[in-house]
Amino acid sequence: MSVLLLMTGIFASVLLLYLAGIFLLSRVLRDNSIMDIAYGPAFAIAAIATLLLTDTASPLPVLIATCITIWALRLFTRILRKNFGKPEDARYAAWREKWLQKGSLYFIVRSFLQVNLLQGVIILLVASPFIISIAAGDAIHLWFVCVGFAIYAFGLTYESIADWQLDRFIAGKKAGTEPANLMVTGLFRYSRRPNYFGETLIWWGLAIMALPLPFGYLALISPLLITFIVTRVTGPMLEEIFLEKYPEEYRAYMERTSYFFPLPPTS
């Protein structure tokens, strides 16, 4: 347990320094939404720094850190491409206006706690498979690694395809070549949130790799938290937006299409 706490402390310390830097940059740019771009790299930077600071070269933590880095780079480039050059995201702008009404100091403290530190806590919990693996030293269970990696690779591929299909649809809408209001083809024919489904598989796969290690059951915090967020928090928020914008079309889409797990559409 002491080694696990030590590794958690190292990872958390690197993460806190990174988030503090992002917070200072957001103050300079007057844009709290840069945390969305910085979210993925936070995992990779903290994991790689923890490997370097502890001089760890054990196969499993290196593999999990590599998997996280690949996921983080894809997420970073996608969000950067979408947000670069645009003003502060509307959600963060609304918070800015609301919090500034209580004074500049309140805004600064609230911004750091809610935008940066809260996400830091989430990142720390989600990264539990890596932290557990590095605390276990050279311990590795090959079958769990093989199964976990297969699930991770499938989830990353599935999410990437879903995001690519969605981005192509949105680009068509902006160009005026896509007449449909809703994305209901490709992987979205079988699930209303295929990208979320793929995202959860990524973390289930990493958790399975660490599951047989000492305290490996704690790695399940990662996929359980991600699954809860996408099915109970962000997903329902998007559902409400689409229901308000396209009430009849989206309700019909809901009736025939699974929300999360890919299933054949009902007639």
VORONU-579030 format. One line per field, with one value per atom (N, C-alpha, C): residue number from 1; residue in three letters; atom name; x, y, z. Coordinates in pm, whole numbers. Each point is the difference from the previous one (the first is absolute). Layout:
% residues N
pos [NUM  ...]
code [ALA  ...]
site [CA  ...]
u [X  ...]
v [Y  ...]
w [Z  ...]
This chain:
% residues 267
pos [1  1  1  2  2  2  3  3  3  4  4  4  5  5  5  6  6  6  7  7  7  8  8  8  9  9  9  10  10  10  11  11  11  12  12  12  13  13  13  14  14  14  15  15  15  16  16  16  17  17  17  18  18  18  19  19  19  20  20  20  21  21  21  22  22  22  23  23  23  24  24  24  25  25  25  26  26  26  27  27  27  28  28  28  29  29  29  30  30  30  31  31  31  32  32  32  33  33  33  34  34  34  35  35  35  36  36  36  37  37  37  38  38  38  39  39  39  40  40  40  41  41  41  42  42  42  43  43  43  44  44  44  45  45  45  46  46  46  47  47  47  48  48  48  49  49  49  50  50  50  51  51  51  52  52  52  53  53  53  54  54  54  55  55  55  56  56  56  57  57  57  58  58  58  59  59  59  60  60  60  61  61  61  62  62  62  63  63  63  64  64  64  65  65  65  66  66  66  67  67  67  68  68  68  69  69  69  70  70  70  71  71  71  72  72  72  73  73  73  74  74  74  75  75  75  76  76  76  77  77  77  78  78  78  79  79  79  80  80  80  81  81  81  82  82  82  83  83  83  84  84  84  85  85  85  86  86  86  87  87  87  88  88  88  89  89  89  90  90  90  91  91  91  92  92  92  93  93  93  94  94  94  95  95  95  96  96  96  97  97  97  98  98  98  99  99  99  100  100  100  101  101  101  102  102  102  103  103  103  104  104  104  105  105  105  106  106  106  107  107  107  108  108  108  109  109  109  110  110  110  111  111  111  112  112  112  113  113  113  114  114  114  115  115  115  116  116  116  117  117  117  118  118  118  119  119  119  120  120  120  121  121  121  122  122  122  123  123  123  124  124  124  125  125  125  126  126  126  127  127  127  128  128  128  129  129  129  130  130  130  131  131  131  132  132  132  133  133  133  134  134  134  135  135  135  136  136  136  137  137  137  138  138  138  139  139  139  140  140  140  141  141  141  142  142  142  143  143  143  144  144  144  145  145  145  146  146  146  147  147  147  148  148  148  149  149  149  150  150  150  151  151  151  152  152  152  153  153  153  154  154  154  155  155  155  156  156  156  157  157  157  158  158  158  159  159  159  160  160  160  161  161  161  162  162  162  163  163  163  164  164  164  165  165  165  166  166  166  167  167  167  168  168  168  169  169  169  170  170  170  171  171  171  172  172  172  173  173  173  174  174  174  175  175  175  176  176  176  177  177  177  178  178  178  179  179  179  180  180  180  181  181  181  182  182  182  183  183  183  184  184  184  185  185  185  186  186  186  187  187  187  188  188  188  189  189  189  190  190  190  191  191  191  192  192  192  193  193  193  194  194  194  195  195  195  196  196  196  197  197  197  198  198  198  199  199  199  200  200  200  201  201  201  202  202  202  203  203  203  204  204  204  205  205  205  206  206  206  207  207  207  208  208  208  209  209  209  210  210  210  211  211  211  212  212  212  213  213  213  214  214  214  215  215  215  216  216  216  217  217  217  218  218  218  219  219  219  220  220  220  221  221  221  222  222  222  223  223  223  224  224  224  225  225  225  226  226  226  227  227  227  228  228  228  229  229  229  230  230  230  231  231  231  232  232  232  233  233  233  234  234  234  235  235  235  236  236  236  237  237  237  238  238  238  239  239  239  240  240  240  241  241  241  242  242  242  243  243  243  244  244  244  245  245  245  246  246  246  247  247  247  248  248  248  249  249  249  250  250  250  251  251  251  252  252  252  253  253  253  254  254  254  255  255  255  256  256  256  257  257  257  258  258  258  259  259  259  260  260  260  261  261  261  262  262  262  263  263  263  264  264  264  265  265  265  266  266  266  267  267  267]
code [MET  MET  MET  SER  SER  SER  VAL  VAL  VAL  LEU  LEU  LEU  LEU  LEU  LEU  LEU  LEU  LEU  MET  MET  MET  THR  THR  THR  GLY  GLY  GLY  ILE  ILE  ILE  PHE  PHE  PHE  ALA  ALA  ALA  SER  SER  SER  VAL  VAL  VAL  LEU  LEU  LEU  LEU  LEU  LEU  LEU  LEU  LEU  TYR  TYR  TYR  LEU  LEU  LEU  ALA  ALA  ALA  GLY  GLY  GLY  ILE  ILE  ILE  PHE  PHE  PHE  LEU  LEU  LEU  LEU  LEU  LEU  SER  SER  SER  ARG  ARG  ARG  VAL  VAL  VAL  LEU  LEU  LEU  ARG  ARG  ARG  ASP  ASP  ASP  ASN  ASN  ASN  SER  SER  SER  ILE  ILE  ILE  MET  MET  MET  ASP  ASP  ASP  ILE  ILE  ILE  ALA  ALA  ALA  TYR  TYR  TYR  GLY  GLY  GLY  PRO  PRO  PRO  ALA  ALA  ALA  PHE  PHE  PHE  ALA  ALA  ALA  ILE  ILE  ILE  ALA  ALA  ALA  ALA  ALA  ALA  ILE  ILE  ILE  ALA  ALA  ALA  THR  THR  THR  LEU  LEU  LEU  LEU  LEU  LEU  LEU  LEU  LEU  THR  THR  THR  ASP  ASP  ASP  THR  THR  THR  ALA  ALA  ALA  SER  SER  SER  PRO  PRO  PRO  LEU  LEU  LEU  PRO  PRO  PRO  VAL  VAL  VAL  LEU  LEU  LEU  ILE  ILE  ILE  ALA  ALA  ALA  THR  THR  THR  CYS  CYS  CYS  ILE  ILE  ILE  THR  THR  THR  ILE  ILE  ILE  TRP  TRP  TRP  ALA  ALA  ALA  LEU  LEU  LEU  ARG  ARG  ARG  LEU  LEU  LEU  PHE  PHE  PHE  THR  THR  THR  ARG  ARG  ARG  ILE  ILE  ILE  LEU  LEU  LEU  ARG  ARG  ARG  LYS  LYS  LYS  ASN  ASN  ASN  PHE  PHE  PHE  GLY  GLY  GLY  LYS  LYS  LYS  PRO  PRO  PRO  GLU  GLU  GLU  ASP  ASP  ASP  ALA  ALA  ALA  ARG  ARG  ARG  TYR  TYR  TYR  ALA  ALA  ALA  ALA  ALA  ALA  TRP  TRP  TRP  ARG  ARG  ARG  GLU  GLU  GLU  LYS  LYS  LYS  TRP  TRP  TRP  LEU  LEU  LEU  GLN  GLN  GLN  LYS  LYS  LYS  GLY  GLY  GLY  SER  SER  SER  LEU  LEU  LEU  TYR  TYR  TYR  PHE  PHE  PHE  ILE  ILE  ILE  VAL  VAL  VAL  ARG  ARG  ARG  SER  SER  SER  PHE  PHE  PHE  LEU  LEU  LEU  GLN  GLN  GLN  VAL  VAL  VAL  ASN  ASN  ASN  LEU  LEU  LEU  LEU  LEU  LEU  GLN  GLN  GLN  GLY  GLY  GLY  VAL  VAL  VAL  ILE  ILE  ILE  ILE  ILE  ILE  LEU  LEU  LEU  LEU  LEU  LEU  VAL  VAL  VAL  ALA  ALA  ALA  SER  SER  SER  PRO  PRO  PRO  PHE  PHE  PHE  ILE  ILE  ILE  ILE  ILE  ILE  SER  SER  SER  ILE  ILE  ILE  ALA  ALA  ALA  ALA  ALA  ALA  GLY  GLY  GLY  ASP  ASP  ASP  ALA  ALA  ALA  ILE  ILE  ILE  HIS  HIS  HIS  LEU  LEU  LEU  TRP  TRP  TRP  PHE  PHE  PHE  VAL  VAL  VAL  CYS  CYS  CYS  VAL  VAL  VAL  GLY  GLY  GLY  PHE  PHE  PHE  ALA  ALA  ALA  ILE  ILE  ILE  TYR  TYR  TYR  ALA  ALA  ALA  PHE  PHE  PHE  GLY  GLY  GLY  LEU  LEU  LEU  THR  THR  THR  TYR  TYR  TYR  GLU  GLU  GLU  SER  SER  SER  ILE  ILE  ILE  ALA  ALA  ALA  ASP  ASP  ASP  TRP  TRP  TRP  GLN  GLN  GLN  LEU  LEU  LEU  ASP  ASP  ASP  ARG  ARG  ARG  PHE  PHE  PHE  ILE  ILE  ILE  ALA  ALA  ALA  GLY  GLY  GLY  LYS  LYS  LYS  LYS  LYS  LYS  ALA  ALA  ALA  GLY  GLY  GLY  THR  THR  THR  GLU  GLU  GLU  PRO  PRO  PRO  ALA  ALA  ALA  ASN  ASN  ASN  LEU  LEU  LEU  MET  MET  MET  VAL  VAL  VAL  THR  THR  THR  GLY  GLY  GLY  LEU  LEU  LEU  PHE  PHE  PHE  ARG  ARG  ARG  TYR  TYR  TYR  SER  SER  SER  ARG  ARG  ARG  ARG  ARG  ARG  PRO  PRO  PRO  ASN  ASN  ASN  TYR  TYR  TYR  PHE  PHE  PHE  GLY  GLY  GLY  GLU  GLU  GLU  THR  THR  THR  LEU  LEU  LEU  ILE  ILE  ILE  TRP  TRP  TRP  TRP  TRP  TRP  GLY  GLY  GLY  LEU  LEU  LEU  ALA  ALA  ALA  ILE  ILE  ILE  MET  MET  MET  ALA  ALA  ALA  LEU  LEU  LEU  PRO  PRO  PRO  LEU  LEU  LEU  PRO  PRO  PRO  PHE  PHE  PHE  GLY  GLY  GLY  TYR  TYR  TYR  LEU  LEU  LEU  ALA  ALA  ALA  LEU  LEU  LEU  ILE  ILE  ILE  SER  SER  SER  PRO  PRO  PRO  LEU  LEU  LEU  LEU  LEU  LEU  ILE  ILE  ILE  THR  THR  THR  PHE  PHE  PHE  ILE  ILE  ILE  VAL  VAL  VAL  THR  THR  THR  ARG  ARG  ARG  VAL  VAL  VAL  THR  THR  THR  GLY  GLY  GLY  PRO  PRO  PRO  MET  MET  MET  LEU  LEU  LEU  GLU  GLU  GLU  GLU  GLU  GLU  ILE  ILE  ILE  PHE  PHE  PHE  LEU  LEU  LEU  GLU  GLU  GLU  LYS  LYS  LYS  TYR  TYR  TYR  PRO  PRO  PRO  GLU  GLU  GLU  GLU  GLU  GLU  TYR  TYR  TYR  ARG  ARG  ARG  ALA  ALA  ALA  TYR  TYR  TYR  MET  MET  MET  GLU  GLU  GLU  ARG  ARG  ARG  THR  THR  THR  SER  SER  SER  TYR  TYR  TYR  PHE  PHE  PHE  PHE  PHE  PHE  PRO  PRO  PRO  LEU  LEU  LEU  PRO  PRO  PRO  PRO  PRO  PRO  THR  THR  THR  SER  SER  SER]
site [N  CA  C  N  CA  C  N  CA  C  N  CA  C  N  CA  C  N  CA  C  N  CA  C  N  CA  C  N  CA  C  N  CA  C  N  CA  C  N  CA  C  N  CA  C  N  CA  C  N  CA  C  N  CA  C  N  CA  C  N  CA  C  N  CA  C  N  CA  C  N  CA  C  N  CA  C  N  CA  C  N  CA  C  N  CA  C  N  CA  C  N  CA  C  N  CA  C  N  CA  C  N  CA  C  N  CA  C  N  CA  C  N  CA  C  N  CA  C  N  CA  C  N  CA  C  N  CA  C  N  CA  C  N  CA  C  N  CA  C  N  CA  C  N  CA  C  N  CA  C  N  CA  C  N  CA  C  N  CA  C  N  CA  C  N  CA  C  N  CA  C  N  CA  C  N  CA  C  N  CA  C  N  CA  C  N  CA  C  N  CA  C  N  CA  C  N  CA  C  N  CA  C  N  CA  C  N  CA  C  N  CA  C  N  CA  C  N  CA  C  N  CA  C  N  CA  C  N  CA  C  N  CA  C  N  CA  C  N  CA  C  N  CA  C  N  CA  C  N  CA  C  N  CA  C  N  CA  C  N  CA  C  N  CA  C  N  CA  C  N  CA  C  N  CA  C  N  CA  C  N  CA  C  N  CA  C  N  CA  C  N  CA  C  N  CA  C  N  CA  C  N  CA  C  N  CA  C  N  CA  C  N  CA  C  N  CA  C  N  CA  C  N  CA  C  N  CA  C  N  CA  C  N  CA  C  N  CA  C  N  CA  C  N  CA  C  N  CA  C  N  CA  C  N  CA  C  N  CA  C  N  CA  C  N  CA  C  N  CA  C  N  CA  C  N  CA  C  N  CA  C  N  CA  C  N  CA  C  N  CA  C  N  CA  C  N  CA  C  N  CA  C  N  CA  C  N  CA  C  N  CA  C  N  CA  C  N  CA  C  N  CA  C  N  CA  C  N  CA  C  N  CA  C  N  CA  C  N  CA  C  N  CA  C  N  CA  C  N  CA  C  N  CA  C  N  CA  C  N  CA  C  N  CA  C  N  CA  C  N  CA  C  N  CA  C  N  CA  C  N  CA  C  N  CA  C  N  CA  C  N  CA  C  N  CA  C  N  CA  C  N  CA  C  N  CA  C  N  CA  C  N  CA  C  N  CA  C  N  CA  C  N  CA  C  N  CA  C  N  CA  C  N  CA  C  N  CA  C  N  CA  C  N  CA  C  N  CA  C  N  CA  C  N  CA  C  N  CA  C  N  CA  C  N  CA  C  N  CA  C  N  CA  C  N  CA  C  N  CA  C  N  CA  C  N  CA  C  N  CA  C  N  CA  C  N  CA  C  N  CA  C  N  CA  C  N  CA  C  N  CA  C  N  CA  C  N  CA  C  N  CA  C  N  CA  C  N  CA  C  N  CA  C  N  CA  C  N  CA  C  N  CA  C  N  CA  C  N  CA  C  N  CA  C  N  CA  C  N  CA  C  N  CA  C  N  CA  C  N  CA  C  N  CA  C  N  CA  C  N  CA  C  N  CA  C  N  CA  C  N  CA  C  N  CA  C  N  CA  C  N  CA  C  N  CA  C  N  CA  C  N  CA  C  N  CA  C  N  CA  C  N  CA  C  N  CA  C  N  CA  C  N  CA  C  N  CA  C  N  CA  C  N  CA  C  N  CA  C  N  CA  C  N  CA  C  N  CA  C  N  CA  C  N  CA  C  N  CA  C  N  CA  C  N  CA  C  N  CA  C  N  CA  C  N  CA  C  N  CA  C  N  CA  C  N  CA  C  N  CA  C  N  CA  C  N  CA  C  N  CA  C  N  CA  C  N  CA  C  N  CA  C  N  CA  C  N  CA  C  N  CA  C  N  CA  C  N  CA  C  N  CA  C  N  CA  C  N  CA  C  N  CA  C  N  CA  C  N  CA  C  N  CA  C  N  CA  C  N  CA  C  N  CA  C  N  CA  C  N  CA  C  N  CA  C  N  CA  C  N  CA  C  N  CA  C  N  CA  C  N  CA  C  N  CA  C  N  CA  C  N  CA  C  N  CA  C  N  CA  C  N  CA  C  N  CA  C  N  CA  C  N  CA  C]
u [84  -84  87  112  86  55  36  51  -110  -119  -114  -28  5  -22  111  123  113  -18  -34  -18  -119  -104  -115  42  83  47  86  88  85  -85  -90  -88  -82  -58  -85  79  124  83  31  38  25  -127  -109  -129  -38  21  -34  83  129  86  -46  -35  -49  -129  -93  -129  17  95  27  53  85  51  -112  -89  -114  -89  -17  -83  61  132  66  -12  13  -14  -143  -97  -139  -27  72  -14  57  114  62  -89  -53  -83  -145  -38  -140  -92  39  -75  14  -98  4  -21  -55  -32  124  119  120  24  -69  11  -52  -94  -49  113  83  113  107  18  107  -36  -126  -46  74  3  67  149  74  143  31  -94  25  30  -75  24  139  33  125  120  -5  113  23  -107  15  52  -47  44  147  38  139  95  -40  84  17  -105  9  95  -4  95  144  23  135  49  -87  39  29  -67  21  95  53  93  -58  -126  -72  7  36  1  -72  -80  -75  -99  -20  -81  -144  -69  -141  -26  64  -24  43  107  42  -107  -55  -105  -124  -44  -121  24  119  32  1  48  -1  -142  -85  -140  -69  26  -59  50  127  57  -60  -19  -62  -142  -76  -136  3  93  7  36  92  40  -116  -75  -116  -103  -28  -98  48  127  58  -10  43  -1  -142  -93  -139  -61  16  -59  73  132  75  -47  -20  -45  -138  -85  -136  -3  87  -12  101  105  106  -52  33  -39  -141  -73  -137  -4  -104  -11  -30  0  -26  -133  1  -121  -115  -121  -117  -25  25  -21  91  128  96  -25  -42  -31  -116  -100  -114  44  88  54  79  80  82  -90  -105  -91  -67  -40  -70  94  120  94  59  19  57  -95  -127  -97  29  74  35  142  63  131  111  112  111  64  16  61  -86  -130  -91  11  9  11  127  112  128  -4  -47  -4  -97  -119  -101  46  66  50  100  96  103  -61  -91  -58  -90  -87  -99  51  76  45  126  95  130  11  -21  25  -101  -126  -101  35  38  40  128  86  119  -32  -100  -44  -53  -79  -54  114  97  115  75  21  72  -73  -131  -78  -2  -15  -7  135  108  134  40  -92  34  63  -37  70  150  40  143  67  -60  60  16  -100  7  109  13  100  142  23  136  34  -102  23  31  -43  20  136  82  134  -1  64  11  -115  -96  -110  -81  -33  -78  -68  -124  -75  -37  66  -3  -140  -81  -133  -88  8  -76  46  131  54  -50  0  -43  -148  -83  -144  -25  65  -19  44  114  49  -94  -55  -94  -123  -52  -117  36  117  47  11  63  22  -133  -91  -132  -73  5  -68  57  134  64  -37  -1  -37  -145  -86  -145  -28  62  -21  55  115  61  -88  -57  -88  -125  -59  -120  27  112  35  24  67  24  -131  -92  -130  -76  4  -69  63  132  69  -30  -6  -31  -143  -91  -140  -10  67  -4  62  109  63  -95  -75  -99  -111  -41  -104  49  125  54  17  34  20  -131  -108  -130  -24  83  -16  -71  -24  -67  -137  -109  -133  -58  49  -59  28  -94  20  79  -15  61  93  105  90  -60  -52  -68  51  113  55  133  63  126  -19  93  -10  -114  -44  -110  -135  0  -122  -29  106  -13  4  43  10  2  -68  -4  131  79  128  110  32  104  138  26  131  15  -108  3  21  -65  16  146  61  141  89  -32  79  0  -115  -5  80  -3  76  150  47  142  41  -80  36  -33  -102  -22  118  53  115  122  29  116  -19  -124  -27  21  -41  19  147  84  145  53  -53  50  -78  -108  -92  65  85  55  117  41  112  -44  91  -37  -82  -113  -95  -58  7  -47  -148  -76  -145  -28  95  -18  5  58  6  -139  -96  -137  -66  58  -52  3  106  19  -115  -26  -108  -138  -18  -131  -31  101  -19  -27  79  -21  -138  -39  -131  -112  15  -101  -9  114  1  -70  34  -54  -145  -44  -138  -95  54  -86  20  108  27  4  107  14  -100  -25  -95  -139  -61  -133  -6  108  3  -15  73  -11  -139  -56  -133  -102  10  -92  15  125  25  -63  20  -56  -152  -54  -146  -63  70  -51  11  107  24  -79  -5  -71  -93  -105  -82  -57  -62  -64  104  97  102  83  40  88  -76  -127  -77  -19  -22  -11  132  110  133  23  -44  14  -80  -117  -88  55  75  48  147  73  145  42  82  55  80  -3  74  151  40  142  57  -53  52  -45  89  -39  -97  -117  -102  -67  -56  -75  -116  -24  -112  -133  -93  -134  -80  -93  -81  -108]
v [-122  122  127  -4  119  37  -103  28  59  -54  51  146  33  138  92  -52  80  30  -100  20  93  -16  90  144  17  134  62  -80  51  40  -89  29  124  9  114  131  -5  121  54  -91  42  56  -67  44  138  23  130  112  -25  101  31  -104  18  81  -35  70  145  25  138  81  -63  67  30  -95  22  110  5  106  137  11  128  41  -97  29  44  -61  40  142  42  138  98  -37  86  10  -114  -4  40  11  27  -105  -125  -109  -127  -24  -119  -130  12  -120  -67  60  -70  -127  -14  -122  -119  23  -110  -54  90  -41  -67  50  -50  -129  -42  -116  -128  -36  -122  -1  106  3  -9  41  -8  -144  -96  -141  -42  31  -45  63  130  69  -51  -17  -50  -143  -83  -140  -9  71  -5  58  109  62  -95  -72  -95  -114  -47  -102  50  123  56  29  56  36  -122  -112  -123  -95  41  -82  -139  -1  -126  -38  -126  -52  -134  -30  -126  -4  -117  -8  51  -39  35  150  68  146  74  -46  64  -22  -121  -29  85  6  78  148  49  141  26  -94  15  3  -90  -2  131  51  128  113  -1  106  0  -118  -9  56  -40  52  152  49  144  82  -48  73  12  -109  5  100  -4  92  144  21  136  60  -74  54  26  -86  19  126  17  116  128  -7  119  45  -95  33  64  -45  54  137  23  120  109  -33  98  125  116  126  44  -82  35  67  78  62  -105  44  -89  -72  -131  -81  62  -13  66  -40  -126  -45  76  8  69  151  54  143  34  -90  21  -5  -95  -7  126  47  121  117  20  112  -13  -121  -23  17  -56  4  139  75  135  95  -33  82  2  -101  -7  48  57  58  -80  68  -62  -113  19  -104  -125  19  -116  -72  77  -60  -83  54  -70  -131  8  -120  -102  46  -93  -65  78  -53  -112  24  -101  -126  19  -116  -81  67  -72  -43  86  -29  -86  32  -69  -109  35  -97  -114  29  -107  -100  52  -91  -75  63  -67  -121  13  -112  -113  37  -100  -71  78  -58  -97  38  -86  -133  4  -123  -85  66  -74  -64  62  -52  -112  -48  -101  -127  -49  -119  21  119  29  7  69  17  -134  -85  -134  -83  11  -79  42  128  45  -31  -4  -37  -149  -81  -145  -44  92  -34  -79  -115  -82  -99  2  -96  18  -111  5  -136  1  -122  5  -82  13  -11  -96  -18  122  56  121  116  8  105  -17  -122  -25  33  -46  28  150  61  143  84  -37  77  -15  -120  -20  87  9  84  147  40  139  34  -87  28  8  -90  4  130  36  123  124  7  116  8  -115  -2  37  -54  27  149  56  143  87  -37  79  0  -115  -8  83  -10  77  150  43  142  47  -84  35  13  -92  8  125  30  119  128  6  120  22  -107  10  50  -48  45  150  43  140  89  -47  76  14  -107  6  98  6  95  144  24  136  39  -98  28  5  -40  2  -119  -104  -118  -115  18  -104  51  -55  51  -50  -111  -59  85  1  73  -81  -132  -88  -101  -36  -105  -134  -76  -125  -116  20  -105  -49  -96  -54  -66  22  -58  62  119  67  -65  -94  -75  -103  -42  -106  50  123  59  151  68  146  62  -74  50  -103  -35  -101  46  130  50  -17  21  -21  -148  -86  -144  -39  48  -29  55  120  61  -87  -53  -84  -128  -58  -122  22  119  32  -18  54  -4  -133  -70  -136  -88  18  -79  25  126  32  -53  6  -50  -151  -71  -146  -36  79  -26  3  90  18  -80  -63  -63  -105  -91  -104  47  124  51  29  18  42  129  -1  111  27  -100  17  29  -43  28  150  79  145  58  -73  47  9  -73  5  135  79  137  75  -23  73  -21  -123  -16  25  -29  25  150  81  145  54  -44  45  -42  -124  -47  81  31  82  138  62  137  4  -95  8  -47  -82  -49  80  67  70  151  49  144  63  -22  68  -50  -130  -56  58  -6  58  149  73  143  19  -82  8  -42  -101  -46  115  73  112  108  26  101  -40  -126  -47  -9  -39  -6  138  100  137  55  -38  54  -73  -135  -81  -98  50  -85  -125  14  -116  -95  54  -85  -75  73  -65  -102  28  -97  -128  14  -119  -76  73  -61  -75  59  -64  -130  1  -117  -120  25  -112  -34  84  -17  -9  -99  -16  124  32  118  -26  -112  -21  -124  -117  -123  -11  -33  -17  -118  29  -103  26  -102  24  95  96  94  -73  45  -58  64  -72  51  92]
w [0  0  0  72  7  -138  -78  -136  -86  12  -77  35  129  42  -51  1  -50  -149  -79  -143  -29  80  -14  29  103  35  -108  -60  -108  -120  -40  -114  28  121  35  3  46  7  -139  -91  -138  -62  25  -55  52  129  60  -61  -21  -62  -142  -73  -137  -1  87  4  43  90  41  -118  -81  -119  -100  -18  -91  53  132  60  -26  20  -25  -147  -89  -143  -32  65  -23  47  105  47  -103  -60  -100  -124  -44  -120  26  127  38  -64  17  -63  85  86  85  -79  -119  -77  -59  17  -47  81  113  79  -79  -90  -85  -88  -54  -82  85  121  87  72  -5  77  -37  -127  -43  33  -39  31  149  86  145  41  -55  31  -45  -125  -58  70  24  62  142  76  137  1  -92  -5  -41  -106  -47  105  62  103  119  36  112  -35  -123  -44  12  -45  0  142  83  137  86  -31  77  -69  -115  -78  -26  -41  -24  -146  -26  -137  -7  101  2  -115  -60  -122  14  107  10  16  97  8  -126  -66  -125  -107  -8  -98  26  126  32  -26  35  -28  -150  -78  -146  -53  50  -42  33  120  41  -88  -34  -83  -140  -58  -132  5  101  18  18  83  31  -123  -81  -121  -98  -16  -90  50  131  57  -10  31  -4  -139  -102  -136  -48  37  -44  63  131  67  -40  -16  -43  -138  -90  -135  2  91  9  67  99  83  -33  -76  -23  -71  56  -60  32  76  34  137  29  133  107  123  112  -19  27  -13  78  -54  58  145  33  139  96  -38  86  3  -113  -6  92  7  89  146  32  136  33  -96  21  38  -78  25  137  33  128  118  -10  113  20  -108  12  73  2  73  150  47  143  27  -103  19  -67  -27  -71  80  132  82  0  12  -3  -134  -107  -133  -13  49  -10  78  125  85  -56  -39  -52  -130  -85  -127  24  91  24  62  95  68  -93  -74  -80  -136  -65  -137  0  88  -3  106  125  107  -3  -25  -7  -110  -116  -107  36  81  46  86  86  83  -87  -101  -92  -75  -47  -71  90  125  95  18  12  19  -127  -114  -126  -33  45  -28  96  82  101  -58  -121  -51  -16  -45  -14  136  94  133  68  -10  61  -67  -131  -72  36  16  32  146  86  139  15  -97  7  -50  -45  -46  -129  0  -121  -15  90  -6  -128  -63  -123  -19  -46  -29  -147  -78  -146  -58  49  -58  26  118  30  -88  -23  -86  -143  -49  -138  -18  94  -8  15  98  23  -118  -58  -115  -120  -21  -111  17  123  26  -19  50  -18  -148  -78  -142  -75  34  -65  37  128  43  -66  -10  -63  -147  -68  -142  -19  84  -9  23  103  30  -113  -54  -108  -124  -34  -117  24  119  32  -7  55  -4  -144  -78  -140  -77  21  -66  43  129  50  -52  -2  -50  -148  -76  -142  -20  85  -7  32  106  40  -108  -61  -108  -119  -29  -107  31  126  41  -20  41  -13  -147  -83  -143  -77  64  -67  -90  12  -85  72  131  79  43  -59  30  132  54  120  123  93  126  101  -6  99  -65  71  -43  42  -94  33  -86  -66  -86  58  -68  49  136  89  134  79  -40  70  -34  -91  -31  109  71  99  144  17  133  -13  89  -8  49  74  50  -22  -125  -24  45  -8  46  151  75  144  33  -77  21  -19  -108  -24  110  49  108  124  38  120  -19  -121  -25  18  -36  18  145  91  142  64  -51  48  -38  -120  -43  88  29  84  142  51  135  7  -105  -2  3  -68  4  143  81  137  103  -40  95  91  -50  88  87  -11  78  143  92  136  -4  69  1  -140  -87  -137  -10  100  -3  0  52  1  -141  -93  -139  -61  56  -53  23  91  20  -132  -79  -127  -98  -45  -98  58  128  62  2  31  3  -140  -98  -138  -50  27  -44  65  127  69  -63  -27  -55  -136  -89  -136  -8  96  -6  88  103  95  5  -61  8  -140  -74  -129  -103  -2  -97  14  119  18  -32  26  -34  -151  -78  -146  -47  64  -37  13  110  22  -107  -38  -103  -132  -40  -127  4  115  13  -11  51  -8  -142  -69  -134  -108  11  -100  72  63  88  -66  -116  -63  -58  -72  -63  103  105  96  85  31  76  -80  -131  -85  -4  -4  1  131  110  131  7  -60  9  -76  -106  -81  23  76  12  146  30  133  40  128  45  1  57  29  -69  31  -60  -145  -90  -142  -16  -52  -21  -134  -64  -125  27  -87  22  -7  82  -3  -111  -53  -111  52]
